[in-house]
Amino acid sequence: MNQTILEAFSLTLEKNRKHFISLFNRKTGSQFNHEWREPTDFAGRDIARLPWQELPKEEFIDGIHLPFCQYFRLDEEAMKHHFPFARQKMETSNSIDRDKIRASEAVHTDEERGTRIHELVSDHVGERPCTEAWLIIGPASDEDNNNIDGLMVWTMFPGELTPPLPKDWDGKLESLDLSKGYAVKAA
């Protein structure tokens, strides 16, 4: 069992329950298509038992990985075994026509930590089997977005990892350089 992941899930559940529940109820983008136990500490333990591989900091790519976060990946074999019905419902912004993309309010809204308050979505995104999943852990905050000690689960999703949207992005499509390959989720 990965103790870092278990502790991050436990702190997220204890201090930021609304965010914890949002990890299991994605409204846009890729889906695990898995019957989770009730989103409680048991779900966190189930996930911590999976064969996550931590991405070493020396493999971080500027513009994609945030230096203050930890990135854990499930490979294709683990996905086939644990989440055979997971589907990637995401394209990259450099592979879809600009006029088919729109900005939308995101589930996660912590400006202080650099997470996005907007996301890109489209009605023209298909789905395909997932060959990987990612779990990202970063500095913790409570439900009022106050910084607290410890680490929490920032996000968890099936599918490929893409660069984060700019922290200072105003949510207007015309101000975004779509050639960077940001995630465009199925609406």
C-alpha positions, 0 to 999 in steps of 0.5 A: 500500500502506498502510504503517501497516497493513503495519507493524502486521501485521508487528509482530503476526506477529513479537511476537504470532503467536497473536493474528495467526493468530486474525485469520484464524480467527474462530470466532464472528461475521462471516466474510470467507469468503475463502481466505487465504494461509497466515497469514504476512507475505504475508497482511498485505501482501495486506491492506495493499494493499486500499483501506482508508480511515482514519477521521479522529479528528475523526469518532470517536464517544464510546462507539464509537471508542477514542481511542488506536486507528486505524480503517480501513474498506473500503466496499461497493464494495471488499467486493463486489470483494475479499470478495464472499462475506463475511457479517455474522453479528452483530446488535446487543444492542438488536435481539435478545431478552435471553433469546436472548443469552449471554456467552462467552469471547472469543478476545482477552484483553488486559485491560491494553489494554482489549480484551474477555475476554468477548463476546456470542453467540447461536444466533439470529443470522442472516447477511447480505451485508457492506457494509463491513469494519473493521481496528483498530490499537492499542498493541502487546503480546506473547504474554504481554500485555506492552506493547511499542513500536509498533502492532499489529492489534487486530482485523479483521472484515467487518460494521458497527462497534459499541460495545466492551463495557465494559472492566470488564464482569464477563461477566454478562449482567444487569450489561450495558445491552444498549440500547447496541447491542453486537455479538452474534455468531453462536455 
